Amino acid sequence: PIKPASGSITSIMPLFSEDQKNYNSSTFIYIGGTGFPFHMASKKIVAIEFPKVSTHHSSFFNYRYSTIANLPEKLYLHSTCFDKINFDLYIYGGIHVLEDTENDFDSRFYKFNLKTKELTELNPDFNCILPEWSLKPCMHVYNDKIYMLCNPGSRKYTEHFTRIYVYEIGKNLWSQKIIKGDRYHSKY
C-alpha cells in the first residue's frame, strides 16, 4: 500500500497535543513514492501512526495508516515542508508520472491543508527564475516563508548552490537570495 522509495515523509506529531506526556503515538505524513518499475509510483497522501509506548518488542510494527487524499498524478523524488501554524503541507518538485511510459519534470507546487483535506495547486508570482525542476530540494517553513535550496537538474552546480529560493506564503511570491560562501571547494 505504501510505496517504499523516493516519497517524502513529514512528522506532524508534536502539533496536535499540548500535553506530550499523554500523547501515545507519533504521526507522520507520507506522500507519493515508488518502487520498480517507476511508473508504479503512488499519488496517495497517507497518514501513518506509530505507538510511542512499547509493551513488547513487536509493538513498533503495530502501526496504523490511512489514505487521507490523492494528488492529481503519481509523484516521486519531490520534497515537502510543513507549516505548523496553518496546518499546511507544501509539496514541490519531483517526477510526475503521467502514463506508463511518460514522465513530467515540471516543478509543480501544491498546498495540502491537514484540517480541511483541501489540495490546492499554487501558481505563484516570480521575482526570480526557479530551476526548471528539482529532485528532492531541501525545504523549510519559517516565519511565514518557505526557504528552499534546490539540487540542480544539470551539472552546473555553481548556478544552483549559490542561491536560496524564498516563497512568501502570504504574498504567493517566489524570490531568491544570493548565498556568499566563506569557503570554496575545488572544482570537480
C-alpha positions in Angstrom: 0.0 0.0 0.0 2.8 2.5 0.7 5.5 2.7 -2.0 8.9 2.1 -0.4 11.2 4.6 -2.0 11.5 8.2 -3.1 8.5 9.6 -1.4 8.5 12.3 1.3 7.8 11.9 5.0 7.0 14.7 7.4 6.5 14.5 11.2 3.4 16.2 12.5 3.0 14.6 15.9 4.1 17.4 18.2 1.5 19.7 16.7 -1.7 18.0 17.8 -1.2 18.0 21.6 -0.1 20.5 24.1 0.5 17.8 26.7 3.1 15.5 25.2 3.2 13.2 28.2 -0.4 12.0 27.4 0.2 11.7 23.7 0.6 8.0 22.9 1.7 7.9 19.3 3.8 9.7 16.6 2.1 10.7 13.4 3.8 11.2 10.0 2.5 12.1 6.6 3.9 10.1 3.7 3.4 11.3 0.1 3.9 9.6 -3.2 6.9 7.3 -3.6 7.7 4.5 -6.0 9.0 1.0 -6.4 10.1 -0.6 -9.6 9.1 -0.2 -12.3 8.9 3.5 -11.7 5.5 4.1 -13.5 4.0 2.2 -10.5 4.5 5.3 -8.3 1.8 6.5 -6.0 -0.3 9.6 -5.8 -1.5 8.9 -2.2 -1.2 11.2 0.8 -1.0 8.8 3.7 -1.2 9.4 7.5 0.9 6.9 9.5 0.7 6.5 13.2 3.3 4.6 15.4 2.7 3.8 19.1 5.1 5.6 21.4 4.9 3.3 24.4 6.1 -0.3 23.8 4.7 -3.1 26.0 6.7 -5.7 24.0 9.2 -5.7 21.2 6.8 -6.1 18.3 4.6 -3.1 19.1 6.5 -0.9 16.7 5.1 -3.0 13.9 1.5 -2.3 15.1 1.4 1.0 13.2 -1.8 2.3 11.5 -2.1 4.1 8.2 -4.9 5.5 6.1 -5.0 7.4 2.8 -6.3 10.9 3.5 -6.1 12.4 0.0 -4.7 11.9 -3.5 -2.6 14.1 -5.7 -3.7 14.7 -9.3 -0.9 12.5 -10.6 1.6 9.9 -9.3 4.7 11.5 -7.8 8.2 10.7 -6.5 11.5 12.4 -5.8 9.7 15.5 -4.6 10.0 17.4 -1.3 7.7 18.6 1.4 7.7 21.0 4.3 5.0 21.7 7.0 3.6 25.0 8.2 2.5 24.0 11.8 0.6 27.3 12.4 -1.8 26.9 9.5 -1.6 23.0 9.2 -0.5 23.3 5.6 1.8 20.8 3.9 3.7 22.2 0.9 4.8 19.8 -1.9 7.3 20.8 -4.5 9.2 19.3 -7.5 9.9 15.7 -8.3 8.9 13.5 -11.1 5.2 13.3 -12.1 4.2 10.1 -13.7 1.6 10.9 -16.4 1.3 7.5 -18.1 3.1 4.2 -18.1 5.8 5.5 -20.4 5.7 9.3 -19.9 7.1 11.4 -17.0 6.8 15.1 -16.5 9.6 17.0 -14.9 7.7 20.2 -14.4 8.1 21.7 -10.9 4.5 21.8 -9.6 3.8 23.3 -6.3 0.9 22.2 -4.0 -0.5 23.1 -0.7 -2.4 20.5 1.3 -4.3 21.5 4.5 -4.4 18.7 7.0 -7.5 20.0 8.7 -9.7 20.6 5.7 -8.0 18.0 3.4 -8.1 20.6 0.7 -5.4 20.3 -2.0 -4.5 23.4 -4.0 -2.1 23.7 -6.9 -0.2 27.0 -6.3 0.6 29.3 -9.2 2.7 31.9 -7.5 4.3 35.1 -8.9 8.0 35.1 -9.5 10.6 37.7 -8.8 13.3 35.2 -9.9 13.8 32.2 -12.1 13.5 28.9 -10.3 15.3 25.8 -11.6 13.2 24.1 -14.3 12.9 21.2 -12.0 14.5 19.8 -8.9 14.7 16.4 -7.3 14.3 16.4 -3.5 15.0 20.1 -2.8 15.6 21.0 0.8 12.6 23.0 2.1 11.7 24.5 5.5 9.0 26.8 6.7 10.0 29.7 9.0 8.2 33.0 9.8 5.5 32.7 7.0 8.1 31.9 4.4 9.4 28.7 2.8 13.2 28.5 2.2 14.3 26.1 -0.5 17.7 25.0 -1.6 17.5 23.2 -4.9 19.7 20.5 -6.3 20.3 21.1 -9.9 18.8 19.3 -12.8 22.1 19.8 -14.5 25.8 19.7 -13.6 26.1 23.5 -13.3 26.4 23.4 -9.5 27.5 27.0 -9.1 24.3 28.2 -10.6 22.1 26.5 -8.0 24.1 26.2 -4.8 24.9 30.0 -4.7 21.3 31.0 -4.1 18.4 30.1 -1.8 14.8 30.5 -3.0 12.2 32.1 -0.7 8.5 31.7 -1.0 6.4 34.3 0.8 3.3 32.4 1.8 1.0 35.4 2.4 2.1 37.1 -0.9 2.2 33.9 -3.1 5.6 35.1 -4.4 9.0 33.4 -5.1 12.2 35.4 -4.9 15.9 34.5 -4.4 18.7 35.4 -2.1 22.4 35.1 -3.1 24.5 32.9 -0.7 28.1 34.1 -0.3 30.2 31.3 1.0 33.2 31.9 3.2 35.0 29.0 1.8 35.1 27.4 -1.7 35.9 23.8 -2.6 38.0 22.7 -5.6 36.2 22.1 -8.9 35.3 18.6 -9.8 
